[in-house]
């Protein structure tokens, strides 16, 4: 059933059974999710979502609540079944090697944020044990920048120091062949403006400016984003925001040597099909205009859902009906978001409720 239409159907049935009008349509328990992008994973290896109090994994038939080792505010995929959790108030790093079924504390990062949240963001690379940390607006300016660990977070060293006032680094996005080509990109912003991209070709040891073709500085209403093609080693394709006054987004097909303006939409996020090199399919979430689909590498876009408040989107895999797609939508109530799934490339959307299947109780059917 498209979108949350099943709620309307249930209300109609209730009206027929009771003859009484229904004035409100409350959302089911578990429909509320966290709004932070750092608490979602949409990928071919796992789909994870947070209610704000617990972490859930989509199993194909429903949601499974995962055990978590303690407080956390970021869930990050690495490779295969390897996941990381990070708590930026305590700098604690947890690792799972079995898709989130069990966790072990592996490190406490040495960043002195004095309990302030939002200071660091963890980015595990596809190389075993190699992690990056983007430290933003730190209490200690000497800490601000990109840090690298090659021993799972036990020790860290700084590999990039940004310029400008109140710099914010991230996200950091890696080439699928990072182990071989050492390529990753990072965004840099400050004082509400997008000021450019950085690229590394030596596994994060050095970072160069990669702004050719981007019109910067750009006023940004949303967090900067990056999306790298699953076939990057061959097609050298990536997408990024960076239009002037929050207008438009850009694409590169030469590994970031030059960026080309492709559309005037204002996406807060862009996701690529796992088969992007062959199907050329991408999905964007535009908070002001809805969800858009492209099947020609971004040359044209079709609105597949005109909802407002779309903040995050993802694609996990292909289904018989199209792409299994996901969108996080912010409601009219500040800080309240809902998760929707489309198994058919955005043709229909269904509200997701997060609860553990093992606790489901089936009620008897009541005839009237």
ZIHU-V701611 format. One record per residue. N is the residue number from 1. PSI is psi in degrees with one decimal (999 if undefined). NEAR is the number of other C-alpha atoms within 12 Angstrom. D_FIRST is the distance of its C-alpha to the first C-alpha in whole Angstrom. Layout:
n=N psi=PSI near=NEAR d_first=D_FIRST
n=N psi=PSI near=NEAR d_first=D_FIRST
This chain:
n=1 psi=133.3 near=17 d_first=0
n=2 psi=138.4 near=21 d_first=4
n=3 psi=-156.6 near=28 d_first=7
n=4 psi=39.2 near=27 d_first=8
n=5 psi=-23.0 near=17 d_first=6
n=6 psi=-25.3 near=20 d_first=6
n=7 psi=-42.4 near=21 d_first=10
n=8 psi=-40.3 near=20 d_first=11
n=9 psi=-41.0 near=17 d_first=10
n=10 psi=-39.3 near=19 d_first=12
n=11 psi=-39.3 near=23 d_first=15
n=12 psi=-39.7 near=19 d_first=15
n=13 psi=-42.6 near=18 d_first=16
n=14 psi=-39.2 near=20 d_first=18
n=15 psi=-42.0 near=15 d_first=20
n=16 psi=-36.5 near=15 d_first=20
n=17 psi=-36.0 near=15 d_first=22
n=18 psi=-20.9 near=13 d_first=24
n=19 psi=6.0 near=12 d_first=25
n=20 psi=142.4 near=12 d_first=25
n=21 psi=150.6 near=14 d_first=23
n=22 psi=124.5 near=19 d_first=21
n=23 psi=-20.1 near=11 d_first=22
n=24 psi=155.2 near=10 d_first=20
n=25 psi=77.6 near=17 d_first=17
n=26 psi=142.6 near=15 d_first=18
n=27 psi=150.7 near=21 d_first=16
n=28 psi=156.6 near=17 d_first=16
n=29 psi=140.3 near=15 d_first=19
n=30 psi=2.2 near=28 d_first=19
n=31 psi=-21.1 near=29 d_first=17
n=32 psi=133.8 near=31 d_first=20
n=33 psi=165.8 near=35 d_first=21
n=34 psi=148.5 near=34 d_first=24
n=35 psi=-11.1 near=31 d_first=24
n=36 psi=130.3 near=27 d_first=27
n=37 psi=-26.8 near=36 d_first=26
n=38 psi=-3.4 near=33 d_first=29
n=39 psi=23.1 near=35 d_first=27
n=40 psi=146.7 near=39 d_first=24
n=41 psi=123.4 near=38 d_first=24
n=42 psi=104.4 near=35 d_first=22
n=43 psi=172.6 near=33 d_first=24
n=44 psi=-23.0 near=26 d_first=24
n=45 psi=-26.2 near=24 d_first=26
n=46 psi=149.2 near=32 d_first=24
n=47 psi=116.3 near=39 d_first=21
n=48 psi=143.5 near=41 d_first=23
n=49 psi=147.6 near=50 d_first=22
n=50 psi=137.7 near=40 d_first=24
n=51 psi=-3.5 near=34 d_first=23
n=52 psi=-24.2 near=28 d_first=27
n=53 psi=-20.7 near=22 d_first=28
n=54 psi=160.8 near=31 d_first=27
n=55 psi=132.7 near=38 d_first=26
n=56 psi=148.6 near=36 d_first=23
n=57 psi=132.6 near=36 d_first=22
n=58 psi=129.7 near=35 d_first=19
n=59 psi=-2.3 near=21 d_first=20
n=60 psi=-34.6 near=17 d_first=17
n=61 psi=-2.9 near=10 d_first=16
n=62 psi=-164.3 near=21 d_first=16
n=63 psi=136.5 near=29 d_first=19
n=64 psi=126.6 near=29 d_first=22
n=65 psi=127.7 near=28 d_first=25
n=66 psi=145.4 near=32 d_first=28
n=67 psi=142.7 near=23 d_first=31
n=68 psi=145.5 near=32 d_first=33
n=69 psi=-15.5 near=24 d_first=37
n=70 psi=-157.4 near=22 d_first=37
n=71 psi=143.5 near=23 d_first=36
n=72 psi=158.6 near=32 d_first=34
n=73 psi=2.5 near=38 d_first=33
n=74 psi=132.4 near=41 d_first=32
n=75 psi=128.3 near=44 d_first=30
n=76 psi=130.5 near=44 d_first=31
n=77 psi=150.5 near=39 d_first=31
n=78 psi=-72.8 near=36 d_first=34
n=79 psi=143.1 near=30 d_first=34
n=80 psi=-128.3 near=21 d_first=32
n=81 psi=9.7 near=23 d_first=32
n=82 psi=123.7 near=29 d_first=34
n=83 psi=157.3 near=41 d_first=33
n=84 psi=146.4 near=47 d_first=35
n=85 psi=144.8 near=45 d_first=34
n=86 psi=138.6 near=43 d_first=37
n=87 psi=109.9 near=35 d_first=38
n=88 psi=-8.8 near=35 d_first=39
n=89 psi=-33.5 near=25 d_first=41
n=90 psi=-3.6 near=27 d_first=43
n=91 psi=22.6 near=35 d_first=43
n=92 psi=135.6 near=31 d_first=42
n=93 psi=127.6 near=41 d_first=40
n=94 psi=148.9 near=38 d_first=38
n=95 psi=140.4 near=38 d_first=37
n=96 psi=135.2 near=29 d_first=35
n=97 psi=5.2 near=23 d_first=36
n=98 psi=37.8 near=21 d_first=33
n=99 psi=20.0 near=33 d_first=30
n=100 psi=5.2 near=36 d_first=30
n=101 psi=-26.6 near=22 d_first=31
n=102 psi=154.6 near=22 d_first=35
n=103 psi=151.7 near=25 d_first=37
n=104 psi=136.8 near=25 d_first=40
n=105 psi=126.2 near=27 d_first=42
n=106 psi=-20.5 near=25 d_first=44
n=107 psi=162.9 near=26 d_first=45
n=108 psi=111.8 near=26 d_first=46
n=109 psi=142.1 near=36 d_first=46
n=110 psi=56.4 near=26 d_first=49
n=111 psi=126.5 near=38 d_first=48
n=112 psi=77.4 near=25 d_first=49
n=113 psi=0.1 near=26 d_first=47
n=114 psi=38.3 near=16 d_first=48
n=115 psi=-2.3 near=16 d_first=45
n=116 psi=137.1 near=19 d_first=43
n=117 psi=160.8 near=24 d_first=40
n=118 psi=11.6 near=28 d_first=38
n=119 psi=-35.3 near=36 d_first=41
n=120 psi=151.1 near=41 d_first=40
n=121 psi=129.6 near=43 d_first=37
n=122 psi=137.7 near=47 d_first=37
n=123 psi=96.9 near=42 d_first=37
n=124 psi=139.2 near=41 d_first=37
n=125 psi=170.4 near=38 d_first=38
n=126 psi=-4.1 near=31 d_first=38
n=127 psi=130.1 near=31 d_first=41
n=128 psi=124.3 near=21 d_first=42
n=129 psi=-6.5 near=28 d_first=43
n=130 psi=116.1 near=32 d_first=43
n=131 psi=152.4 near=43 d_first=42
n=132 psi=148.5 near=46 d_first=42
n=133 psi=126.8 near=45 d_first=42
n=134 psi=115.6 near=42 d_first=41
n=135 psi=121.2 near=44 d_first=43
n=136 psi=138.3 near=40 d_first=43
n=137 psi=45.2 near=34 d_first=45
n=138 psi=155.2 near=29 d_first=47
n=139 psi=-37.4 near=20 d_first=50
n=140 psi=109.9 near=16 d_first=52
n=141 psi=-27.0 near=22 d_first=52
n=142 psi=-19.3 near=22 d_first=53
n=143 psi=-19.5 near=31 d_first=50
n=144 psi=129.3 near=35 d_first=48
n=145 psi=-156.9 near=39 d_first=46
n=146 psi=129.9 near=44 d_first=45
n=147 psi=152.4 near=40 d_first=46
n=148 psi=140.0 near=34 d_first=46
n=149 psi=136.6 near=32 d_first=47
n=150 psi=8.3 near=23 d_first=47
n=151 psi=37.4 near=19 d_first=48
n=152 psi=14.7 near=31 d_first=44
n=153 psi=1.6 near=34 d_first=45
n=154 psi=-41.1 near=22 d_first=49
n=155 psi=151.9 near=22 d_first=50
n=156 psi=150.4 near=25 d_first=49
n=157 psi=147.1 near=28 d_first=51
n=158 psi=132.7 near=26 d_first=50
n=159 psi=-9.7 near=26 d_first=50
n=160 psi=132.5 near=30 d_first=49
n=161 psi=117.2 near=28 d_first=50
n=162 psi=162.3 near=35 d_first=48
n=163 psi=-177.0 near=21 d_first=50
n=164 psi=173.9 near=21 d_first=50
n=165 psi=136.7 near=18 d_first=49
n=166 psi=55.9 near=25 d_first=46
n=167 psi=144.1 near=32 d_first=45
n=168 psi=124.0 near=40 d_first=41
n=169 psi=139.7 near=45 d_first=40
n=170 psi=153.6 near=42 d_first=37
n=171 psi=164.5 near=39 d_first=35
n=172 psi=126.1 near=41 d_first=37
n=173 psi=136.6 near=44 d_first=35
n=174 psi=148.0 near=44 d_first=36
n=175 psi=141.0 near=38 d_first=37
n=176 psi=-22.3 near=30 d_first=35
n=177 psi=32.1 near=25 d_first=39
n=178 psi=-35.2 near=30 d_first=40
n=179 psi=-32.8 near=22 d_first=43
n=180 psi=-43.3 near=16 d_first=44
n=181 psi=-14.4 near=23 d_first=44
n=182 psi=21.3 near=27 d_first=44
n=183 psi=132.4 near=35 d_first=42
n=184 psi=155.7 near=45 d_first=40
n=185 psi=152.1 near=46 d_first=39
n=186 psi=142.0 near=45 d_first=39
n=187 psi=156.3 near=40 d_first=38
n=188 psi=131.7 near=50 d_first=41
n=189 psi=171.5 near=37 d_first=41
n=190 psi=140.8 near=27 d_first=43
n=191 psi=39.9 near=20 d_first=43
n=192 psi=7.9 near=21 d_first=40
n=193 psi=146.3 near=31 d_first=41
n=194 psi=121.4 near=39 d_first=39
n=195 psi=3.0 near=37 d_first=43
n=196 psi=-179.0 near=43 d_first=42
n=197 psi=151.0 near=43 d_first=41
n=198 psi=147.7 near=38 d_first=43
n=199 psi=141.4 near=37 d_first=43
n=200 psi=143.5 near=31 d_first=45
n=201 psi=8.7 near=25 d_first=46
n=202 psi=41.0 near=20 d_first=48
n=203 psi=33.1 near=32 d_first=46
n=204 psi=7.4 near=40 d_first=46
n=205 psi=-38.5 near=24 d_first=50
n=206 psi=152.4 near=23 d_first=50
n=207 psi=126.7 near=29 d_first=47
n=208 psi=156.0 near=27 d_first=48
n=209 psi=137.7 near=25 d_first=47
n=210 psi=61.2 near=31 d_first=44
n=211 psi=1.4 near=33 d_first=44
n=212 psi=121.9 near=24 d_first=45
n=213 psi=-16.8 near=25 d_first=43
n=214 psi=137.8 near=32 d_first=41
n=215 psi=102.2 near=29 d_first=42
n=216 psi=158.1 near=27 d_first=43
n=217 psi=151.9 near=25 d_first=43
n=218 psi=132.4 near=29 d_first=40
n=219 psi=128.7 near=26 d_first=39
n=220 psi=128.4 near=30 d_first=35
n=221 psi=-15.3 near=27 d_first=33
n=222 psi=170.7 near=29 d_first=31
n=223 psi=141.6 near=35 d_first=32
n=224 psi=154.1 near=42 d_first=33
n=225 psi=161.6 near=40 d_first=31
n=226 psi=147.6 near=39 d_first=32
n=227 psi=124.1 near=45 d_first=30
n=228 psi=135.4 near=41 d_first=32
n=229 psi=139.8 near=39 d_first=31
n=230 psi=-20.7 near=33 d_first=31
n=231 psi=27.1 near=27 d_first=34
n=232 psi=-40.8 near=32 d_first=36
n=233 psi=-27.1 near=25 d_first=39
n=234 psi=-46.8 near=20 d_first=39
n=235 psi=-10.9 near=23 d_first=37
n=236 psi=34.4 near=28 d_first=38
n=237 psi=138.2 near=34 d_first=35
n=238 psi=159.9 near=47 d_first=34
n=239 psi=150.1 near=45 d_first=32
n=240 psi=154.2 near=53 d_first=33
n=241 psi=169.2 near=54 d_first=33
n=242 psi=19.8 near=47 d_first=37
n=243 psi=157.5 near=36 d_first=37
n=244 psi=136.6 near=26 d_first=39
n=245 psi=41.2 near=23 d_first=38
n=246 psi=35.7 near=30 d_first=35
n=247 psi=113.2 near=29 d_first=34
n=248 psi=172.9 near=30 d_first=33
n=249 psi=173.2 near=41 d_first=32
n=250 psi=161.6 near=39 d_first=34
n=251 psi=143.7 near=37 d_first=35
n=252 psi=143.7 near=32 d_first=37
n=253 psi=15.0 near=26 d_first=38
n=254 psi=33.8 near=21 d_first=41
n=255 psi=19.6 near=33 d_first=41
n=256 psi=5.1 near=38 d_first=41
n=257 psi=-34.0 near=24 d_first=44
n=258 psi=142.5 near=24 d_first=43
n=259 psi=144.5 near=30 d_first=40
n=260 psi=130.5 near=28 d_first=38
n=261 psi=132.0 near=26 d_first=36
n=262 psi=-21.5 near=27 d_first=33
n=263 psi=152.8 near=27 d_first=31
n=264 psi=4.1 near=22 d_first=31
n=265 psi=162.5 near=35 d_first=28
n=266 psi=67.5 near=38 d_first=28
n=267 psi=139.4 near=45 d_first=26
n=268 psi=-14.6 near=41 d_first=27
n=269 psi=151.8 near=39 d_first=25
n=270 psi=136.5 near=45 d_first=25
n=271 psi=142.3 near=47 d_first=24
n=272 psi=145.1 near=47 d_first=25
n=273 psi=143.5 near=40 d_first=23
n=274 psi=-21.7 near=32 d_first=25
n=275 psi=28.5 near=26 d_first=26
n=276 psi=-40.2 near=32 d_first=27
n=277 psi=-26.7 near=25 d_first=31
n=278 psi=-37.1 near=18 d_first=29
n=279 psi=-11.0 near=21 d_first=26
n=280 psi=33.5 near=26 d_first=27
n=281 psi=134.8 near=36 d_first=24
n=282 psi=155.0 near=45 d_first=23
n=283 psi=136.0 near=47 d_first=21
n=284 psi=151.8 near=51 d_first=22
n=285 psi=114.0 near=44 d_first=21
n=286 psi=112.2 near=41 d_first=23
n=287 psi=-27.8 near=31 d_first=23
n=288 psi=-14.9 near=24 d_first=24
n=289 psi=-13.6 near=24 d_first=22
n=290 psi=-154.8 near=33 d_first=19
n=291 psi=132.1 near=45 d_first=18
n=292 psi=148.0 near=41 d_first=20
n=293 psi=136.5 near=39 d_first=20
n=294 psi=137.1 near=30 d_first=23
n=295 psi=16.8 near=25 d_first=24
n=296 psi=36.9 near=20 d_first=28
n=297 psi=18.4 near=32 d_first=29
n=298 psi=1.2 near=36 d_first=28
n=299 psi=-39.3 near=20 d_first=30
n=300 psi=154.0 near=19 d_first=27
n=301 psi=138.9 near=27 d_first=24
n=302 psi=134.1 near=26 d_first=21
n=303 psi=117.3 near=23 d_first=19
n=304 psi=-10.0 near=28 d_first=15
n=305 psi=119.0 near=35 d_first=14
n=306 psi=30.0 near=24 d_first=17
n=307 psi=156.6 near=28 d_first=16
n=308 psi=150.4 near=24 d_first=20
n=309 psi=13.5 near=34 d_first=21
n=310 psi=117.2 near=38 d_first=20
n=311 psi=-27.8 near=43 d_first=22
n=312 psi=143.1 near=45 d_first=22
n=313 psi=157.6 near=46 d_first=20
n=314 psi=161.2 near=46 d_first=20
n=315 psi=127.7 near=44 d_first=20
n=316 psi=-46.5 near=37 d_first=20
n=317 psi=173.8 near=30 d_first=20
n=318 psi=144.7 near=23 d_first=19
n=319 psi=177.1 near=19 d_first=17
n=320 psi=-24.9 near=10 d_first=17
n=321 psi=-2.6 near=15 d_first=14
n=322 psi=-148.6 near=23 d_first=16
n=323 psi=138.7 near=35 d_first=16
n=324 psi=106.5 near=36 d_first=15
n=325 psi=156.4 near=47 d_first=15
n=326 psi=144.8 near=48 d_first=15
n=327 psi=133.1 near=53 d_first=16
n=328 psi=124.5 near=48 d_first=18
n=329 psi=128.8 near=45 d_first=18
n=330 psi=134.2 near=31 d_first=21
n=331 psi=-178.1 near=23 d_first=20
n=332 psi=-18.1 near=13 d_first=23
n=333 psi=120.9 near=12 d_first=25
n=334 psi=134.7 near=12 d_first=27
n=335 psi=2.0 near=19 d_first=27
n=336 psi=122.3 near=22 d_first=23
n=337 psi=160.4 near=34 d_first=20
n=338 psi=150.0 near=44 d_first=17
n=339 psi=133.6 near=44 d_first=15
n=340 psi=148.3 near=37 d_first=12
n=341 psi=141.4 near=38 d_first=11
n=342 psi=118.9 near=36 d_first=10
n=343 psi=3.6 near=28 d_first=11
n=344 psi=47.1 near=25 d_first=12
n=345 psi=31.3 near=39 d_first=14
n=346 psi=2.0 near=38 d_first=12
n=347 psi=-38.1 near=26 d_first=10
n=348 psi=151.4 near=28 d_first=7
n=349 psi=140.7 near=31 d_first=8
n=350 psi=130.8 near=29 d_first=7
n=351 psi=135.3 near=30 d_first=10
n=352 psi=138.3 near=35 d_first=12
n=353 psi=130.4 near=30 d_first=15
n=354 psi=113.1 near=35 d_first=18
n=355 psi=156.3 near=30 d_first=20
n=356 psi=123.9 near=24 d_first=22
n=357 psi=-27.7 near=20 d_first=21
n=358 psi=-13.9 near=12 d_first=24
n=359 psi=7.0 near=12 d_first=24
n=360 psi=132.5 near=12 d_first=21
n=361 psi=126.2 near=9 d_first=23
n=362 psi=123.9 near=8 d_first=21
n=363 psi=148.8 near=6 d_first=22
n=364 psi=152.9 near=6 d_first=23
n=365 psi=131.2 near=6 d_first=21
n=366 psi=122.4 near=7 d_first=23
n=367 psi=157.5 near=9 d_first=24
n=368 psi=999 near=9 d_first=25
